[in-house]
Amino acid sequence: MLGAGRVDEAYERYALTASETATGLARFRAIAKKYPHREPSGILSDLAESSGDTGRYFAAAKDAGFFDLALKFAEKGRTDPRTLSRAARDAAAPANGAKAQPTKVPADALLRRIGGTTLLP
């Protein structure tokens, strides 16, 4: 289908089911590479919706810079607590010795829902 120029049809019919990988991040990267004309945030939303576990795509959304989607995925899904704690640590750590800056992925919001359990009030 891709060779015949039916890229949108190929995406709709096969992309979300044919690209199985160990992690949500790897799956997102594979699909985004294969369908570069698709909006990355749309691919992430499609993957999260089709998987039934939005938390699996938290790291992919964060890595791609879609912090609003990352928070949404973490709140709705089951994100690995280690992934959330790394994200919180990275968000709090200043880069290259600079002063800490406010982040788009607030650590307290991530920690509130580690693994679906509320840890903070």
Biopython code that builds the backbone (N, CA, C, O; Angstrom):
import numpy as np
from Bio.PDB.StructureBuilder import StructureBuilder

atoms = [
    (1, "MET", "N", (0.812, -1.188, 0.000)),
    (1, "MET", "CA", (0.000, 0.000, 0.000)),
    (1, "MET", "C", (0.860, 1.259, 0.000)),
    (1, "MET", "O", (0.564, 2.227, -0.701)),
    (2, "LEU", "N", (1.913, 1.235, 0.783)),
    (2, "LEU", "CA", (2.784, 2.408, 0.828)),
    (2, "LEU", "C", (3.397, 2.677, -0.539)),
    (2, "LEU", "O", (3.471, 3.823, -0.983)),
    (3, "GLY", "N", (3.832, 1.618, -1.196)),
    (3, "GLY", "CA", (4.427, 1.751, -2.524)),
    (3, "GLY", "C", (3.444, 2.252, -3.566)),
    (3, "GLY", "O", (3.837, 2.860, -4.561)),
    (4, "ALA", "N", (2.167, 1.995, -3.336)),
    (4, "ALA", "CA", (1.121, 2.425, -4.272)),
    (4, "ALA", "C", (0.620, 3.829, -3.955)),
    (4, "ALA", "O", (-0.301, 4.325, -4.604)),
    (5, "GLY", "N", (1.231, 4.475, -2.949)),
    (5, "GLY", "CA", (0.831, 5.829, -2.605)),
    (5, "GLY", "C", (-0.402, 5.912, -1.714)),
    (5, "GLY", "O", (-0.952, 6.997, -1.525)),
    (6, "ARG", "N", (-0.834, 4.806, -1.175)),
    (6, "ARG", "CA", (-2.024, 4.787, -0.309)),
    (6, "ARG", "C", (-1.587, 4.823, 1.155)),
    (6, "ARG", "O", (-1.919, 3.948, 1.955)),
    (7, "VAL", "N", (-0.831, 5.869, 1.468)),
    (7, "VAL", "CA", (-0.198, 6.000, 2.772)),
    (7, "VAL", "C", (-1.232, 6.144, 3.899)),
    (7, "VAL", "O", (-1.119, 5.478, 4.928)),
    (8, "ASP", "N", (-2.216, 6.992, 3.714)),
    (8, "ASP", "CA", (-3.221, 7.186, 4.758)),
    (8, "ASP", "C", (-4.008, 5.907, 5.023)),
    (8, "ASP", "O", (-4.302, 5.570, 6.170)),
    (9, "GLU", "N", (-4.342, 5.204, 3.951)),
    (9, "GLU", "CA", (-5.073, 3.946, 4.117)),
    (9, "GLU", "C", (-4.207, 2.907, 4.826)),
    (9, "GLU", "O", (-4.695, 2.163, 5.676)),
    (10, "ALA", "N", (-2.919, 2.858, 4.475)),
    (10, "ALA", "CA", (-2.001, 1.928, 5.125)),
    (10, "ALA", "C", (-1.891, 2.231, 6.617)),
    (10, "ALA", "O", (-1.883, 1.320, 7.445)),
    (11, "TYR", "N", (-1.806, 3.509, 6.949)),
    (11, "TYR", "CA", (-1.720, 3.895, 8.360)),
    (11, "TYR", "C", (-2.981, 3.467, 9.104)),
    (11, "TYR", "O", (-2.904, 2.831, 10.155)),
    (12, "GLU", "N", (-4.127, 3.815, 8.560)),
    (12, "GLU", "CA", (-5.399, 3.507, 9.217)),
    (12, "GLU", "C", (-5.608, 2.004, 9.407)),
    (12, "GLU", "O", (-6.120, 1.568, 10.438)),
    (13, "ARG", "N", (-5.214, 1.227, 8.417)),
    (13, "ARG", "CA", (-5.494, -0.211, 8.469)),
    (13, "ARG", "C", (-4.441, -1.027, 9.205)),
    (13, "ARG", "O", (-4.768, -2.014, 9.863)),
    (14, "TYR", "N", (-3.158, -0.615, 9.097)),
    (14, "TYR", "CA", (-2.104, -1.512, 9.560)),
    (14, "TYR", "C", (-1.112, -0.943, 10.567)),
    (14, "TYR", "O", (-0.534, -1.708, 11.339)),
    (15, "ALA", "N", (-0.897, 0.343, 10.589)),
    (15, "ALA", "CA", (0.203, 0.906, 11.389)),
    (15, "ALA", "C", (0.087, 0.578, 12.872)),
    (15, "ALA", "O", (1.078, 0.215, 13.505)),
    (16, "LEU", "N", (-1.086, 0.699, 13.417)),
    (16, "LEU", "CA", (-1.230, 0.535, 14.859)),
    (16, "LEU", "C", (-1.212, -0.920, 15.305)),
    (16, "LEU", "O", (-0.975, -1.206, 16.478)),
    (17, "THR", "N", (-1.459, -1.829, 14.389)),
    (17, "THR", "CA", (-1.472, -3.245, 14.758)),
    (17, "THR", "C", (-0.228, -3.993, 14.279)),
    (17, "THR", "O", (0.119, -5.027, 14.850)),
    (18, "ALA", "N", (0.444, -3.496, 13.253)),
    (18, "ALA", "CA", (1.576, -4.216, 12.678)),
    (18, "ALA", "C", (2.899, -3.913, 13.372)),
    (18, "ALA", "O", (3.844, -4.691, 13.249)),
    (19, "SER", "N", (2.985, -2.830, 14.078)),
    (19, "SER", "CA", (4.248, -2.413, 14.682)),
    (19, "SER", "C", (4.290, -2.746, 16.160)),
    (19, "SER", "O", (4.086, -1.869, 17.000)),
    (20, "GLU", "N", (4.548, -3.985, 16.484)),
    (20, "GLU", "CA", (4.657, -4.398, 17.880)),
    (20, "GLU", "C", (6.118, -4.338, 18.313)),
    (20, "GLU", "O", (6.989, -4.913, 17.660)),
    (21, "THR", "N", (6.380, -3.647, 19.406)),
    (21, "THR", "CA", (7.720, -3.569, 19.985)),
    (21, "THR", "C", (7.599, -3.698, 21.497)),
    (21, "THR", "O", (6.498, -3.731, 22.048)),
    (22, "ALA", "N", (8.735, -3.770, 22.147)),
    (22, "ALA", "CA", (8.739, -3.976, 23.597)),
    (22, "ALA", "C", (8.249, -2.757, 24.373)),
    (22, "ALA", "O", (7.641, -2.905, 25.433)),
    (23, "THR", "N", (8.505, -1.563, 23.861)),
    (23, "THR", "CA", (8.121, -0.354, 24.594)),
    (23, "THR", "C", (7.256, 0.558, 23.728)),
    (23, "THR", "O", (7.274, 0.488, 22.499)),
    (24, "GLY", "N", (6.512, 1.399, 24.399)),
    (24, "GLY", "CA", (5.702, 2.385, 23.692)),
    (24, "GLY", "C", (6.572, 3.371, 22.936)),
    (24, "GLY", "O", (6.216, 3.802, 21.839)),
    (25, "LEU", "N", (7.715, 3.732, 23.515)),
    (25, "LEU", "CA", (8.625, 4.669, 22.862)),
    (25, "LEU", "C", (9.159, 4.086, 21.554)),
    (25, "LEU", "O", (9.186, 4.775, 20.534)),
    (26, "ALA", "N", (9.580, 2.831, 21.578)),
    (26, "ALA", "CA", (10.097, 2.191, 20.361)),
    (26, "ALA", "C", (9.001, 2.058, 19.306)),
    (26, "ALA", "O", (9.247, 2.257, 18.117)),
    (27, "ARG", "N", (7.815, 1.729, 19.742)),
    (27, "ARG", "CA", (6.699, 1.583, 18.802)),
    (27, "ARG", "C", (6.361, 2.924, 18.155)),
    (27, "ARG", "O", (6.152, 2.998, 16.944)),
    (28, "PHE", "N", (6.306, 3.984, 18.963)),
    (28, "PHE", "CA", (6.042, 5.320, 18.434)),
    (28, "PHE", "C", (7.110, 5.724, 17.426)),
    (28, "PHE", "O", (6.788, 6.219, 16.346)),
    (29, "ARG", "N", (8.369, 5.518, 17.767)),
    (29, "ARG", "CA", (9.460, 5.910, 16.858)),
    (29, "ARG", "C", (9.383, 5.150, 15.531)),
    (29, "ARG", "O", (9.607, 5.731, 14.469)),
    (30, "ALA", "N", (9.067, 3.860, 15.591)),
    (30, "ALA", "CA", (8.975, 3.060, 14.366)),
    (30, "ALA", "C", (7.846, 3.564, 13.464)),
    (30, "ALA", "O", (8.018, 3.680, 12.250)),
    (31, "ILE", "N", (6.712, 3.856, 14.057)),
    (31, "ILE", "CA", (5.567, 4.319, 13.260)),
    (31, "ILE", "C", (5.812, 5.730, 12.739)),
    (31, "ILE", "O", (5.497, 6.025, 11.586)),
    (32, "ALA", "N", (6.368, 6.602, 13.572)),
    (32, "ALA", "CA", (6.650, 7.978, 13.144)),
    (32, "ALA", "C", (7.661, 7.989, 11.995)),
    (32, "ALA", "O", (7.574, 8.824, 11.094)),
    (33, "LYS", "N", (8.609, 7.070, 12.031)),
    (33, "LYS", "CA", (9.608, 6.985, 10.958)),
    (33, "LYS", "C", (8.969, 6.483, 9.661)),
    (33, "LYS", "O", (9.294, 6.967, 8.577)),
    (34, "LYS", "N", (8.077, 5.530, 9.774)),
    (34, "LYS", "CA", (7.442, 4.944, 8.603)),
    (34, "LYS", "C", (6.403, 5.881, 7.979)),
    (34, "LYS", "O", (6.162, 5.831, 6.772)),
    (35, "TYR", "N", (5.790, 6.733, 8.806)),
    (35, "TYR", "CA", (4.743, 7.647, 8.342)),
    (35, "TYR", "C", (5.117, 9.084, 8.717)),
    (35, "TYR", "O", (4.455, 9.697, 9.555)),
    (36, "PRO", "N", (6.182, 9.625, 8.096)),
    (36, "PRO", "CA", (6.668, 10.956, 8.480)),
    (36, "PRO", "C", (5.682, 12.084, 8.182)),
    (36, "PRO", "O", (5.810, 13.171, 8.745)),
    (37, "HIS", "N", (4.720, 11.852, 7.328)),
    (37, "HIS", "CA", (3.737, 12.893, 7.001)),
    (37, "HIS", "C", (2.672, 13.044, 8.088)),
    (37, "HIS", "O", (1.943, 14.036, 8.106)),
    (38, "ARG", "N", (2.578, 12.074, 8.990)),
    (38, "ARG", "CA", (1.578, 12.118, 10.056)),
    (38, "ARG", "C", (2.084, 12.997, 11.204)),
    (38, "ARG", "O", (3.279, 13.018, 11.502)),
    (39, "GLU", "N", (1.182, 13.704, 11.828)),
    (39, "GLU", "CA", (1.508, 14.535, 12.982)),
    (39, "GLU", "C", (1.897, 13.617, 14.146)),
    (39, "GLU", "O", (1.118, 12.738, 14.514)),
    (40, "PRO", "N", (3.090, 13.803, 14.734)),
    (40, "PRO", "CA", (3.527, 12.924, 15.827)),
    (40, "PRO", "C", (2.556, 12.875, 17.008)),
    (40, "PRO", "O", (2.355, 11.810, 17.593)),
    (41, "SER", "N", (1.959, 13.999, 17.363)),
    (41, "SER", "CA", (1.017, 13.981, 18.489)),
    (41, "SER", "C", (-0.213, 13.146, 18.148)),
    (41, "SER", "O", (-0.798, 12.510, 19.025)),
    (42, "GLY", "N", (-0.603, 13.147, 16.880)),
    (42, "GLY", "CA", (-1.722, 12.324, 16.438)),
    (42, "GLY", "C", (-1.389, 10.841, 16.500)),
    (42, "GLY", "O", (-2.225, 10.023, 16.883)),
    (43, "ILE", "N", (-0.168, 10.502, 16.123)),
    (43, "ILE", "CA", (0.278, 9.106, 16.210)),
    (43, "ILE", "C", (0.245, 8.653, 17.669)),
    (43, "ILE", "O", (-0.248, 7.568, 17.976)),
    (44, "LEU", "N", (0.770, 9.485, 18.563)),
    (44, "LEU", "CA", (0.763, 9.138, 19.991)),
    (44, "LEU", "C", (-0.649, 8.945, 20.514)),
    (44, "LEU", "O", (-0.925, 7.987, 21.235)),
    (45, "SER", "N", (-1.531, 9.845, 20.153)),
    (45, "SER", "CA", (-2.925, 9.721, 20.603)),
    (45, "SER", "C", (-3.570, 8.451, 20.063)),
    (45, "SER", "O", (-4.285, 7.752, 20.782)),
    (46, "ASP", "N", (-3.310, 8.157, 18.787)),
    (46, "ASP", "CA", (-3.859, 6.941, 18.186)),
    (46, "ASP", "C", (-3.329, 5.692, 18.883)),
    (46, "ASP", "O", (-4.087, 4.764, 19.169)),
    (47, "LEU", "N", (-2.025, 5.671, 19.154)),
    (47, "LEU", "CA", (-1.425, 4.518, 19.829)),
    (47, "LEU", "C", (-2.000, 4.329, 21.226)),
    (47, "LEU", "O", (-2.367, 3.220, 21.613)),
    (48, "ALA", "N", (-2.073, 5.408, 21.967)),
    (48, "ALA", "CA", (-2.581, 5.320, 23.336)),
    (48, "ALA", "C", (-4.032, 4.856, 23.349)),
    (48, "ALA", "O", (-4.417, 4.018, 24.164)),
    (49, "GLU", "N", (-4.819, 5.395, 22.458)),
    (49, "GLU", "CA", (-6.238, 5.041, 22.391)),
    (49, "GLU", "C", (-6.434, 3.582, 21.985)),
    (49, "GLU", "O", (-7.277, 2.881, 22.544)),
    (50, "SER", "N", (-5.651, 3.135, 21.014)),
    (50, "SER", "CA", (-5.817, 1.769, 20.514)),
    (50, "SER", "C", (-5.261, 0.712, 21.463)),
    (50, "SER", "O", (-5.675, -0.447, 21.415)),
    (51, "SER", "N", (-4.319, 1.111, 22.332)),
    (51, "SER", "CA", (-3.672, 0.123, 23.198)),
    (51, "SER", "C", (-4.495, -0.235, 24.430)),
    (51, "SER", "O", (-4.370, -1.333, 24.973)),
    (52, "GLY", "N", (-5.329, 0.691, 24.860)),
    (52, "GLY", "CA", (-6.078, 0.453, 26.084)),
    (52, "GLY", "C", (-5.287, 0.808, 27.339)),
    (52, "GLY", "O", (-5.842, 0.783, 28.438)),
    (53, "ASP", "N", (-4.008, 1.135, 27.201)),
    (53, "ASP", "CA", (-3.193, 1.558, 28.338)),
    (53, "ASP", "C", (-2.371, 2.771, 27.935)),
    (53, "ASP", "O", (-1.268, 2.642, 27.404)),
    (54, "THR", "N", (-2.922, 3.947, 28.194)),
    (54, "THR", "CA", (-2.256, 5.182, 27.784)),
    (54, "THR", "C", (-0.908, 5.365, 28.464)),
    (54, "THR", "O", (-0.016, 6.005, 27.907)),
    (55, "GLY", "N", (-0.748, 4.811, 29.659)),
    (55, "GLY", "CA", (0.500, 4.963, 30.392)),
    (55, "GLY", "C", (1.710, 4.418, 29.658)),
    (55, "GLY", "O", (2.836, 4.856, 29.894)),
    (56, "ARG", "N", (1.482, 3.476, 28.779)),
    (56, "ARG", "CA", (2.587, 2.887, 28.008)),
    (56, "ARG", "C", (3.263, 3.921, 27.110)),
    (56, "ARG", "O", (4.414, 3.741, 26.712)),
    (57, "TYR", "N", (2.557, 4.994, 26.793)),
    (57, "TYR", "CA", (3.080, 5.990, 25.856)),
    (57, "TYR", "C", (3.534, 7.277, 26.538)),
    (57, "TYR", "O", (3.817, 8.269, 25.866)),
    (58, "PHE", "N", (3.606, 7.267, 27.876)),
    (58, "PHE", "CA", (4.084, 8.431, 28.615)),
    (58, "PHE", "C", (5.483, 8.835, 28.165)),
    (58, "PHE", "O", (5.703, 9.993, 27.813)),
    (59, "ALA", "N", (6.432, 7.898, 28.171)),
    (59, "ALA", "CA", (7.823, 8.209, 27.833)),
    (59, "ALA", "C", (7.948, 8.713, 26.397)),
    (59, "ALA", "O", (8.745, 9.610, 26.122)),
    (60, "ALA", "N", (7.172, 8.146, 25.489)),
    (60, "ALA", "CA", (7.226, 8.588, 24.099)),
    (60, "ALA", "C", (6.745, 10.031, 23.969)),
    (60, "ALA", "O", (7.348, 10.829, 23.251)),
    (61, "ALA", "N", (5.663, 10.361, 24.664)),
    (61, "ALA", "CA", (5.136, 11.731, 24.606)),
    (61, "ALA", "C", (6.119, 12.712, 25.233)),
    (61, "ALA", "O", (6.352, 13.793, 24.693)),
    (62, "LYS", "N", (6.690, 12.339, 26.362)),
    (62, "LYS", "CA", (7.665, 13.208, 27.033)),
    (62, "LYS", "C", (8.891, 13.400, 26.157)),
    (62, "LYS", "O", (9.376, 14.521, 25.999)),
    (63, "ASP", "N", (9.395, 12.310, 25.589)),
    (63, "ASP", "CA", (10.581, 12.359, 24.742)),
    (63, "ASP", "C", (10.360, 13.226, 23.505)),
    (63, "ASP", "O", (11.278, 13.910, 23.051)),
    (64, "ALA", "N", (9.146, 13.197, 22.961)),
    (64, "ALA", "CA", (8.826, 13.971, 21.758)),
    (64, "ALA", "C", (8.477, 15.428, 22.083)),
    (64, "ALA", "O", (8.259, 16.229, 21.174)),
    (65, "GLY", "N", (8.424, 15.772, 23.368)),
    (65, "GLY", "CA", (8.146, 17.145, 23.755)),
    (65, "GLY", "C", (6.674, 17.478, 23.911)),
    (65, "GLY", "O", (6.313, 18.648, 24.035)),
    (66, "PHE", "N", (5.825, 16.469, 23.906)),
    (66, "PHE", "CA", (4.385, 16.674, 24.084)),
    (66, "PHE", "C", (4.040, 16.469, 25.560)),
    (66, "PHE", "O", (3.463, 15.451, 25.943)),
    (67, "PHE", "N", (4.402, 17.456, 26.375)),
    (67, "PHE", "CA", (4.277, 17.334, 27.821)),
    (67, "PHE", "C", (2.823, 17.252, 28.274)),
    (67, "PHE", "O", (2.509, 16.582, 29.258)),
    (68, "ASP", "N", (1.940, 17.935, 27.552)),
    (68, "ASP", "CA", (0.519, 17.853, 27.911)),
    (68, "ASP", "C", (-0.006, 16.439, 27.709)),
    (68, "ASP", "O", (-0.765, 15.934, 28.536)),
    (69, "LEU", "N", (0.394, 15.795, 26.610)),
    (69, "LEU", "CA", (-0.003, 14.404, 26.380)),
    (69, "LEU", "C", (0.644, 13.474, 27.409)),
    (69, "LEU", "O", (0.006, 12.541, 27.896)),
    (70, "ALA", "N", (1.905, 13.730, 27.736)),
    (70, "ALA", "CA", (2.603, 12.890, 28.711)),
    (70, "ALA", "C", (1.862, 12.896, 30.046)),
    (70, "ALA", "O", (1.652, 11.843, 30.647)),
    (71, "LEU", "N", (1.470, 14.074, 30.504)),
    (71, "LEU", "CA", (0.734, 14.150, 31.763)),
    (71, "LEU", "C", (-0.611, 13.443, 31.663)),
    (71, "LEU", "O", (-1.022, 12.737, 32.584)),
    (72, "LYS", "N", (-1.291, 13.636, 30.542)),
    (72, "LYS", "CA", (-2.584, 12.978, 30.335)),
    (72, "LYS", "C", (-2.416, 11.461, 30.366)),
    (72, "LYS", "O", (-3.202, 10.758, 31.001)),
    (73, "PHE", "N", (-1.394, 10.960, 29.683)),
    (73, "PHE", "CA", (-1.152, 9.520, 29.643)),
    (73, "PHE", "C", (-0.803, 8.982, 31.034)),
    (73, "PHE", "O", (-1.259, 7.904, 31.416)),
    (74, "ALA", "N", (0.006, 9.735, 31.792)),
    (74, "ALA", "CA", (0.390, 9.290, 33.134)),
    (74, "ALA", "C", (-0.812, 9.269, 34.066)),
    (74, "ALA", "O", (-0.931, 8.377, 34.906)),
    (75, "GLU", "N", (-1.693, 10.232, 33.924)),
    (75, "GLU", "CA", (-2.867, 10.298, 34.793)),
    (75, "GLU", "C", (-3.890, 9.215, 34.480)),
    (75, "GLU", "O", (-4.538, 8.688, 35.385)),
    (76, "LYS", "N", (-4.036, 8.884, 33.200)),
    (76, "LYS", "CA", (-5.068, 7.921, 32.798)),
    (76, "LYS", "C", (-4.584, 6.476, 32.799)),
    (76, "LYS", "O", (-5.381, 5.557, 32.987)),
    (77, "GLY", "N", (-3.297, 6.270, 32.591)),
    (77, "GLY", "CA", (-2.814, 4.907, 32.407)),
    (77, "GLY", "C", (-1.933, 4.424, 33.540)),
    (77, "GLY", "O", (-1.771, 5.086, 34.565)),
    (78, "ARG", "N", (-1.371, 3.246, 33.320)),
    (78, "ARG", "CA", (-0.458, 2.639, 34.288)),
    (78, "ARG", "C", (0.963, 2.815, 33.763)),
    (78, "ARG", "O", (1.454, 1.996, 32.987)),
    (79, "THR", "N", (1.605, 3.874, 34.186)),
    (79, "THR", "CA", (2.984, 4.130, 33.785)),
    (79, "THR", "C", (3.901, 3.514, 34.821)),
    (79, "THR", "O", (3.653, 3.621, 36.022)),
    (80, "ASP", "N", (4.952, 2.876, 34.363)),
    (80, "ASP", "CA", (5.910, 2.254, 35.270)),
    (80, "ASP", "C", (6.429, 3.298, 36.255)),
    (80, "ASP", "O", (6.864, 4.371, 35.838)),
    (81, "PRO", "N", (6.392, 3.004, 37.548)),
    (81, "PRO", "CA", (6.868, 3.974, 38.543)),
    (81, "PRO", "C", (8.311, 4.417, 38.323)),
    (81, "PRO", "O", (8.653, 5.565, 38.605)),
    (82, "ARG", "N", (9.156, 3.527, 37.825)),
    (82, "ARG", "CA", (10.555, 3.901, 37.561)),
    (82, "ARG", "C", (10.630, 4.954, 36.464)),
    (82, "ARG", "O", (11.453, 5.866, 36.532)),
    (83, "THR", "N", (9.776, 4.830, 35.456)),
    (83, "THR", "CA", (9.742, 5.813, 34.372)),
    (83, "THR", "C", (9.301, 7.168, 34.909)),
    (83, "THR", "O", (9.875, 8.198, 34.557)),
    (84, "LEU", "N", (8.280, 7.164, 35.759)),
    (84, "LEU", "CA", (7.797, 8.419, 36.338)),
    (84, "LEU", "C", (8.841, 9.051, 37.250)),
    (84, "LEU", "O", (9.020, 10.268, 37.232)),
    (85, "SER", "N", (9.526, 8.244, 38.041)),
    (85, "SER", "CA", (10.522, 8.821, 38.940)),
    (85, "SER", "C", (11.707, 9.383, 38.162)),
    (85, "SER", "O", (12.260, 10.411, 38.553)),
    (86, "ARG", "N", (12.113, 8.730, 37.067)),
    (86, "ARG", "CA", (13.174, 9.276, 36.214)),
    (86, "ARG", "C", (12.735, 10.599, 35.599)),
    (86, "ARG", "O", (13.513, 11.551, 35.542)),
    (87, "ALA", "N", (11.487, 10.657, 35.140)),
    (87, "ALA", "CA", (10.972, 11.888, 34.541)),
    (87, "ALA", "C", (10.940, 13.015, 35.563)),
    (87, "ALA", "O", (11.295, 14.151, 35.250)),
    (88, "ALA", "N", (10.515, 12.706, 36.780)),
    (88, "ALA", "CA", (10.483, 13.718, 37.836)),
    (88, "ALA", "C", (11.890, 14.185, 38.177)),
    (88, "ALA", "O", (12.128, 15.379, 38.361)),
    (89, "ARG", "N", (12.823, 13.240, 38.261)),
    (89, "ARG", "CA", (14.222, 13.585, 38.558)),
    (89, "ARG", "C", (14.800, 14.458, 37.449)),
    (89, "ARG", "O", (15.450, 15.466, 37.724)),
    (90, "ASP", "N", (14.564, 14.071, 36.199)),
    (90, "ASP", "CA", (15.085, 14.832, 35.064)),
    (90, "ASP", "C", (14.476, 16.227, 34.992)),
    (90, "ASP", "O", (15.153, 17.191, 34.636)),
    (91, "ALA", "N", (13.196, 16.325, 35.332)),
    (91, "ALA", "CA", (12.515, 17.616, 35.286)),
    (91, "ALA", "C", (13.048, 18.551, 36.361)),
    (91, "ALA", "O", (13.075, 19.767, 36.166)),
    (92, "ALA", "N", (13.469, 18.002, 37.483)),
    (92, "ALA", "CA", (13.942, 18.819, 38.592)),
    (92, "ALA", "C", (15.417, 19.185, 38.470)),
    (92, "ALA", "O", (15.861, 20.163, 39.073)),
    (93, "ALA", "N", (16.177, 18.419, 37.703)),
    (93, "ALA", "CA", (17.621, 18.643, 37.589)),
    (93, "ALA", "C", (17.923, 19.733, 36.577)),
    (93, "ALA", "O", (17.460, 19.663, 35.439)),
    (94, "PRO", "N", (18.700, 20.750, 36.975)),
    (94, "PRO", "CA", (19.087, 21.781, 36.013)),
    (94, "PRO", "C", (20.107, 21.221, 35.028)),
    (94, "PRO", "O", (20.940, 20.390, 35.390)),
    (95, "ALA", "N", (20.037, 21.677, 33.799)),
    (95, "ALA", "CA", (20.958, 21.222, 32.759)),
    (95, "ALA", "C", (22.236, 22.056, 32.792)),
    (95, "ALA", "O", (22.180, 23.275, 32.948)),
    (96, "ASN", "N", (23.370, 21.408, 32.649)),
    (96, "ASN", "CA", (24.673, 22.067, 32.556)),
    (96, "ASN", "C", (24.958, 23.021, 33.710)),
    (96, "ASN", "O", (25.576, 24.066, 33.508)),
    (97, "GLY", "N", (24.518, 22.677, 34.908)),
    (97, "GLY", "CA", (24.811, 23.491, 36.078)),
    (97, "GLY", "C", (24.027, 24.791, 36.166)),
    (97, "GLY", "O", (24.277, 25.598, 37.062)),
    (98, "ALA", "N", (23.093, 25.009, 35.264)),
    (98, "ALA", "CA", (22.291, 26.229, 35.302)),
    (98, "ALA", "C", (21.304, 26.166, 36.455)),
    (98, "ALA", "O", (21.089, 25.107, 37.044)),
    (99, "LYS", "N", (20.711, 27.300, 36.769)),
    (99, "LYS", "CA", (19.679, 27.317, 37.811)),
    (99, "LYS", "C", (18.499, 26.480, 37.372)),
    (99, "LYS", "O", (18.188, 26.404, 36.184)),
    (100, "ALA", "N", (17.842, 25.851, 38.332)),
    (100, "ALA", "CA", (16.643, 25.070, 38.031)),
    (100, "ALA", "C", (15.574, 25.991, 37.460)),
    (100, "ALA", "O", (15.349, 27.088, 37.971)),
    (101, "GLN", "N", (14.933, 25.547, 36.426)),
    (101, "GLN", "CA", (13.884, 26.314, 35.770)),
    (101, "GLN", "C", (12.550, 25.607, 35.950)),
    (101, "GLN", "O", (12.515, 24.386, 36.101)),
    (102, "PRO", "N", (11.455, 26.356, 35.938)),
    (102, "PRO", "CA", (10.150, 25.689, 35.967)),
    (102, "PRO", "C", (10.045, 24.758, 34.767)),
    (102, "PRO", "O", (10.529, 25.078, 33.682)),
    (103, "THR", "N", (9.426, 23.631, 34.961)),
    (103, "THR", "CA", (9.330, 22.647, 33.899)),
    (103, "THR", "C", (7.905, 22.474, 33.439)),
    (103, "THR", "O", (6.960, 22.782, 34.166)),
    (104, "LYS", "N", (7.759, 21.981, 32.235)),
    (104, "LYS", "CA", (6.429, 21.737, 31.691)),
    (104, "LYS", "C", (5.850, 20.426, 32.211)),
    (104, "LYS", "O", (4.644, 20.198, 32.104)),
    (105, "VAL", "N", (6.687, 19.569, 32.768)),
    (105, "VAL", "CA", (6.216, 18.318, 33.359)),
    (105, "VAL", "C", (6.487, 18.406, 34.861)),
    (105, "VAL", "O", (7.544, 17.971, 35.317)),
    (106, "PRO", "N", (5.558, 18.957, 35.633)),
    (106, "PRO", "CA", (5.804, 19.136, 37.059)),
    (106, "PRO", "C", (5.964, 17.809, 37.781)),
    (106, "PRO", "O", (5.167, 16.886, 37.608)),
    (107, "ALA", "N", (7.006, 17.735, 38.589)),
    (107, "ALA", "CA", (7.315, 16.499, 39.296)),
    (107, "ALA", "C", (6.181, 16.077, 40.216)),
    (107, "ALA", "O", (5.874, 14.888, 40.311)),
    (108, "ASP", "N", (5.551, 17.036, 40.897)),
    (108, "ASP", "CA", (4.489, 16.642, 41.824)),
    (108, "ASP", "C", (3.311, 16.028, 41.091)),
    (108, "ASP", "O", (2.663, 15.127, 41.623)),
    (109, "ALA", "N", (3.016, 16.494, 39.877)),
    (109, "ALA", "CA", (1.914, 15.918, 39.100)),
    (109, "ALA", "C", (2.236, 14.481, 38.708)),
    (109, "ALA", "O", (1.351, 13.626, 38.682)),
    (110, "LEU", "N", (3.498, 14.219, 38.404)),
    (110, "LEU", "CA", (3.899, 12.858, 38.054)),
    (110, "LEU", "C", (3.817, 11.941, 39.267)),
    (110, "LEU", "O", (3.343, 10.809, 39.176)),
    (111, "LEU", "N", (4.280, 12.440, 40.390)),
    (111, "LEU", "CA", (4.326, 11.610, 41.589)),
    (111, "LEU", "C", (2.953, 11.355, 42.191)),
    (111, "LEU", "O", (2.783, 10.399, 42.949)),
    (112, "ARG", "N", (1.991, 12.171, 41.876)),
    (112, "ARG", "CA", (0.641, 11.974, 42.404)),
    (112, "ARG", "C", (0.054, 10.639, 41.950)),
    (112, "ARG", "O", (-0.746, 10.031, 42.661)),
    (113, "ARG", "N", (0.455, 10.190, 40.765)),
    (113, "ARG", "CA", (-0.211, 9.016, 40.209)),
    (113, "ARG", "C", (0.758, 7.909, 39.814)),
    (113, "ARG", "O", (0.524, 7.232, 38.813)),
    (114, "ILE", "N", (1.811, 7.707, 40.544)),
    (114, "ILE", "CA", (2.739, 6.627, 40.217)),
    (114, "ILE", "C", (1.998, 5.299, 40.271)),
    (114, "ILE", "O", (1.467, 4.894, 41.305)),
    (115, "GLY", "N", (1.985, 4.649, 39.138)),
    (115, "GLY", "CA", (1.361, 3.326, 39.045)),
    (115, "GLY", "C", (-0.098, 3.317, 39.399)),
    (115, "GLY", "O", (-0.616, 2.282, 39.818)),
    (116, "GLY", "N", (-0.788, 4.436, 39.249)),
    (116, "GLY", "CA", (-2.209, 4.479, 39.548)),
    (116, "GLY", "C", (-2.524, 4.691, 41.015)),
    (116, "GLY", "O", (-3.690, 4.680, 41.410)),
    (117, "THR", "N", (-1.489, 4.884, 41.832)),
    (117, "THR", "CA", (-1.689, 5.083, 43.264)),
    (117, "THR", "C", (-1.388, 6.533, 43.607)),
    (117, "THR", "O", (-0.352, 7.063, 43.205)),
    (118, "THR", "N", (-2.264, 7.167, 44.332)),
    (118, "THR", "CA", (-2.032, 8.547, 44.742)),
    (118, "THR", "C", (-1.066, 8.549, 45.910)),
    (118, "THR", "O", (-1.342, 7.966, 46.958)),
    (119, "LEU", "N", (0.087, 9.218, 45.724)),
    (119, "LEU", "CA", (1.097, 9.277, 46.777)),
    (119, "LEU", "C", (1.085, 10.609, 47.498)),
    (119, "LEU", "O", (1.451, 10.682, 48.671)),
    (120, "LEU", "N", (0.674, 11.653, 46.821)),
    (120, "LEU", "CA", (0.630, 12.978, 47.400)),
    (120, "LEU", "C", (-0.815, 13.427, 47.486)),
    (120, "LEU", "O", (-1.656, 12.955, 46.722)),
    (121, "PRO", "N", (-1.118, 14.344, 48.419)),
    (121, "PRO", "CA", (-2.504, 14.826, 48.535)),
    (121, "PRO", "C", (-2.931, 15.618, 47.318)),
    (121, "PRO", "O", (-4.065, 16.093, 47.257)),
]
sb = StructureBuilder()
sb.init_structure("model")
sb.init_model(0)
sb.init_chain("A")
sb.init_seg("    ")
for serial, (resi, resn, name, xyz) in enumerate(atoms, 1):
    if name == "N":
        sb.init_residue(resn, " ", resi, " ")
    sb.init_atom(name, np.array(xyz, "f"), 0.0, 1.0, " ", f" {name:<3s}", serial, name[0])
structure = sb.get_structure()
